[in-house]
């Protein structure tokens, strides 16, 4: 393998696929390495590139939301994966949800047909010496983890993430459940979510069962890794907490989290339910629905029982059970520049969740930046550091400058943006619009200089 005249991208997930595409579009030959299907992670199910493991939602697509601003930036920068997502989008209120299989298929097809990208199904356990992007994702193999530790001189940090179950639409009792989005927006609002309402008594039964349900012991690949990675106590990420862990925080914790009933009225009763489990469409055919925010690591028999305690899912057919998996990431503040370039080796870049960003869109975004900058390094051009006034720039700045005590995976949010100075005081939504407008202006000006 001659890696001195080509860019090597390790990992064919969201970040790696976007990185490979961006570099190839700049005229660079790319070798994209993906270990699946010959090497499995324990969480992936297919051999497609850019497989969505957890939710099928890429978050809010509203222009005045943090995630929506980041998506707008990626569209401006020519993201392949956002284009594929828009092509196979599903009804999800103001969110961008996709048919996960069709999405991955479109990405795989585009990558494999690109004349400057060669996809190689092989596990890489040693970091190549040539220009390389590591986008191996949160389920980086133990072998590559060992190489990263040897190179960085410190252990990887990691937390545990969880996957929500999926049920068939035909098994949902629509005489109990109802379609609605939060905060009814008029006759045009057909209701992008299916809602399963609970009374106080039904919630009490559900909660008590959940507290006493038995979880799955961590599988071998989720336990202590080899090659020097030390498995300490389990660290869950707050944005993807298993429901059984949330429940242990208190009886009402779920009511302020994934089962919150705010903004919903049950048309069968005309009243707001005590609690609600929401289901979101998972494929274009509308035959599959995932339980929103219902990530879990309960044993399958326990999952079946607790799901059937949910009104409307008494006969729920589970087509995919929830599970928990390890997410690995490096300590970026000590290792990376905001350009996604490794500080101690100029021709090495990182992208995706392994950098400490959280969520699908942030993974795509850092992959895009890594691919663009790897190409610019080949072309002897200055690397692009996105302005901090953009969501991408703020995110990259945060993960490369956070204090050790505060460092955990970060998603797009308004709190990481520099303050905006205005002549009058704005409310929350007006301020969000101002952030979005500033991002668009600043990004358009900066990419004109590329």
FENFENKA-V628635 format. One record per residue. RES is the residue in one letter. OMEGA is omega in whole degrees, 0 to 359 (NA if undefined). Layout:
BEGIN
res=(RES:RES)
omega=(OMEGA:OMEGA)
END
This chain:
BEGIN
res=(X:X:X:X:X:X:X:X:X:X:X:X:X:X:X:X:X:X:X:X:X:X:X:X:X:X:X:X:X:X:X:X:X:X:X:X:X:X:X:X:X:X:X:X:X:X:X:X:X:X:X:X:X:X:X:X:X:X:X:X:X:X:X:X:X:X:X:X:X:X:X:X:X:X:X:X:X:X:X:X:X:X:X:X:X:X:X:X:X:X:X:X:X:X:X:X:X:X:X:X:X:X:X:X:X:X:X:X:X:X:X:X:X:X:X:X:X:X:X:X:X:X:X:X:X:X:X:X:X:X:X:X:X:X:X:X:X:X:X:X:X:X:X:X:X:X:X:X:X:X:X:X:X:X:X:X:X:X:X:X:X:X:X:X:X:X:X:X:X:X:X:X:X:X:X:X:X:X:X:X:X:X:X:X:X:X:X:X:X:X:X:X:X:X:X:X:X:X:X:X:X:X:X:X:X:X:X:X:X:X:X:X:X:X:X:X:X:X:X:X:X:X:X:X:X:X:X:X:X:X:X:X:X:X:X:X:X:X:X:X:X:X:X:X:X:X:X:X:X:X:X:X:X:X:X:X:X:X:X:X:X:X:X:X:X:X:X:X:X:X:X:X:X:X:X:X:X:X:X:X:X:X:X:X:X:X:X:X:X:X:X:X:X:X:X:X:X:X:X:X:X:X:X:X:X:X:X:X:X:X:X:X:X:X:X:X:X:X:X:X:X:X:X:X:X:X:X:X:X:X:X:X:X:X:X:X:X:X:X:X:X:X:X:X:X:X:X:X:X:X:X:X:X:X:X:X:X:X:X:X:X:X:X:X:X:X:X:X:X:X:X:X:X:X:X:X:X:X:X:X:X:X:X:X:X:X:X:X:X:X:X:X:X:X:X:X:X:X:X:X:X:X:X:X:X:X:X:X:X:X:X:X:X:X:X:X:X:X:X:X:X:X:X:X:X:X:X:X:X:X:X:X:X:X:X:X:X:X:X:X:X:X:X:X:X:X:X:X:X:X)
omega=(177:183:183:184:178:174:175:174:181:179:181:176:182:183:182:179:179:180:180:181:182:179:180:178:176:176:183:173:187:169:182:182:175:186:178:8:185:173:184:182:186:179:178:181:185:175:180:169:175:178:176:185:187:181:172:180:175:176:185:176:180:186:180:174:184:179:178:178:180:177:178:178:181:177:178:183:174:180:175:187:175:177:178:180:179:182:185:181:181:176:180:181:178:181:173:176:186:166:190:181:179:178:181:178:181:179:181:180:181:181:185:178:182:185:182:178:173:179:182:181:184:177:175:180:176:183:181:181:180:180:191:169:175:180:188:171:184:179:178:185:179:181:180:175:179:178:179:179:178:183:186:180:178:180:171:169:175:174:181:183:184:183:180:177:175:179:178:180:183:182:179:179:184:173:176:178:179:178:176:167:177:178:182:185:178:186:181:181:183:180:184:180:169:186:178:187:177:170:178:182:179:178:180:179:179:184:181:178:181:180:186:182:184:181:178:173:181:179:186:183:178:182:183:179:176:176:169:178:185:179:177:178:184:177:178:174:186:184:182:186:174:184:181:177:177:183:182:178:180:186:183:183:180:181:175:181:188:181:183:182:187:176:182:176:180:182:179:183:184:182:174:178:176:177:181:168:181:177:182:180:186:178:184:181:180:181:183:178:177:182:188:178:186:178:184:174:178:175:187:179:179:177:181:182:184:177:180:169:181:179:183:179:181:178:185:177:182:181:171:179:176:176:179:181:182:172:184:175:181:177:187:181:180:191:189:166:179:175:185:178:177:188:185:178:191:184:178:181:176:177:175:187:178:178:182:171:183:175:183:188:177:177:177:185:180:173:177:182:179:179:179:184:174:178:180:175:176:185:180:177:177:179:182:174:185:181:181:178:174:179:178:180:179:180:180:178:181:186:179:180:184:177:182:183:183:193:166:186:186:175:178:177:184:183:181:180:173:180:178:182:182:183:179:180:181:173:187:183:178:179:178:177:178:176:181:180:179:179:183:182:183:181:179:179:184:182:174:182:182:NA)
END
